[in-house]
Amino acid sequence: MFQDYFTDKEYENAFIEFGGARKKIAEKVRELSNIEEGVILDLLSGHGLLSAEMAQCFPKSRILGIGLHNDVLSFKQVLKSDIFPQKTWTYFHYLACNATSLPIRSATCDIVTNFLGLEDLHMTSGRSGVERTIDEVERVSKKDALIQISYVDYGISPTEVLTKEIWDSIGLNAIFYEREEYLRMFEERLFYPLEEFKIVIKKKMTPNQAKAELMFACEEAPILFSNFGVKSITFDDLWSKFGERLEKYGMAFWSQIQVIILSKT
Ligand SMILES: C[S@@+](CC[C@H](N)C(=O)[O-])C[C@H]1O[C@@H](n2cnc3c(N)ncnc32)[C@H](O)[C@@H]1O
């Protein structure tokens, strides 16, 4: 499944580019929605990169990005950069808040999107926080709203098996659930799937790139999310457990992104 390692140059931009995944998601949502001047909520918006793709596809709609205080700083860097034309941000508002309690009136949003944040939501808020957030999505969305979620489903290649083992052992508790679990949570709140597709990222991280990623995860994430009591094992412990296999197989970069678009009844 993997064709190659990222070069260091490609890896520098890998998170921003993500194989065009955010654009593909925004275009698919555009295809399924007939709104023009609506309200779109980008949940767990982070740097605001999916929000920007949504803004390009829905130029007359208001886009609300939701993230923690740290995320606002990352967003400001994207805002100041030339990654997107400045007009992208005309109707964009970043709301610094916890996704488990949204400062948005009920039945406001026509579309709710999400690009790979559900594992971080589990890290900061646990299973009950994920449930509360989905309750909030139900509350703030209009009837017939479209809800798009994405999560990673690692495959069976040695690199992917290793990558899943690493994220499961690191201690951060940043985990994705299985498809059935997400569907159950949404169907309980009367959201039904309309469309599903997969985006495959074919390149993987070299052992050195993986080392940098994992050092950040072990050393910085517990600091960034200290308010939420996030902890990890030490990088040395992680490397002594997985280093040899990482040198051999490299590490997957969120290899198989599963996207589900649901409709609210
Ligand atoms: C993987 S990033 C999201 C990536 C982003 N959607 C994109 O398009 O690049 C997940 C984000 O969720 C944020 N996050 C974690 N827990 C949160 C919570 N309880 N409420 C709001 N944001 C949260 C993290 O700070 C992080 O920036």
The ligand as an SDF file (V2000), in Angstrom:
LIG
                    3D

 27 29  0  0  0  0  0  0  0  0999 V2000
   -6.0950   16.8930   14.6860 C   0  0  0  0  0  0  0  0  0  0  0  0
   -6.4370   18.4990   15.1600 S   0  0  0  0  0  0  0  0  0  0  0  0
   -7.6210   19.0210   13.9700 C   0  0  0  0  0  0  0  0  0  0  0  0
   -7.1220   19.2390   12.5830 C   0  0  0  0  0  0  0  0  0  0  0  0
   -7.9490   20.2050   11.7840 C   0  0  0  0  0  0  0  0  0  0  0  0
   -9.3550   19.8840   11.7830 N   0  0  0  0  0  0  0  0  0  0  0  0
   -7.4180   20.3580   10.3720 C   0  0  0  0  0  0  0  0  0  0  0  0
   -8.2060   20.5010    9.4290 O   0  0  0  0  0  0  0  0  0  0  0  0
   -6.2000   20.3660   10.2340 O   0  0  0  0  0  0  0  0  0  0  0  0
   -7.5090   18.3440   16.5450 C   0  0  0  0  0  0  0  0  0  0  0  0
   -7.7070   19.6310   17.3010 C   0  0  0  0  0  0  0  0  0  0  0  0
   -8.7100   19.4270   18.2950 O   0  0  0  0  0  0  0  0  0  0  0  0
   -8.4130   20.3100   19.3590 C   0  0  0  0  0  0  0  0  0  0  0  0
   -9.1550   19.8420   20.5250 N   0  0  0  0  0  0  0  0  0  0  0  0
   -8.8760   18.8020   21.3370 C   0  0  0  0  0  0  0  0  0  0  0  0
   -9.8070   18.7000   22.2950 N   0  0  0  0  0  0  0  0  0  0  0  0
  -10.6990   19.6970   22.1030 C   0  0  0  0  0  0  0  0  0  0  0  0
  -11.8870   20.1050   22.7650 C   0  0  0  0  0  0  0  0  0  0  0  0
  -12.3160   19.4500   23.8320 N   0  0  0  0  0  0  0  0  0  0  0  0
  -12.5460   21.1740   22.2840 N   0  0  0  0  0  0  0  0  0  0  0  0
  -12.0890   21.8540   21.2060 C   0  0  0  0  0  0  0  0  0  0  0  0
  -10.9850   21.5070   20.5180 N   0  0  0  0  0  0  0  0  0  0  0  0
  -10.2890   20.4430   20.9690 C   0  0  0  0  0  0  0  0  0  0  0  0
   -6.9060   20.2240   19.4970 C   0  0  0  0  0  0  0  0  0  0  0  0
   -6.4010   21.3520   20.1520 O   0  0  0  0  0  0  0  0  0  0  0  0
   -6.4590   20.0830   18.0460 C   0  0  0  0  0  0  0  0  0  0  0  0
   -6.0390   21.2760   17.4910 O   0  0  0  0  0  0  0  0  0  0  0  0
  1  2  1  0
  2  3  1  0
  2 10  1  0
  3  4  1  0
  4  5  1  0
  5  6  1  0
  5  7  1  0
  7  8  2  0
  7  9  1  0
 10 11  1  0
 11 12  1  0
 11 26  1  0
 12 13  1  0
 13 14  1  0
 13 24  1  0
 14 15  1  0
 14 23  1  0
 15 16  2  0
 16 17  1  0
 17 18  1  0
 17 23  2  0
 18 19  1  0
 18 20  2  0
 20 21  1  0
 21 22  2  0
 22 23  1  0
 24 25  1  0
 24 26  1  0
 26 27  1  0
M  CHG  2   2   1   9  -1
M  END
$$$$
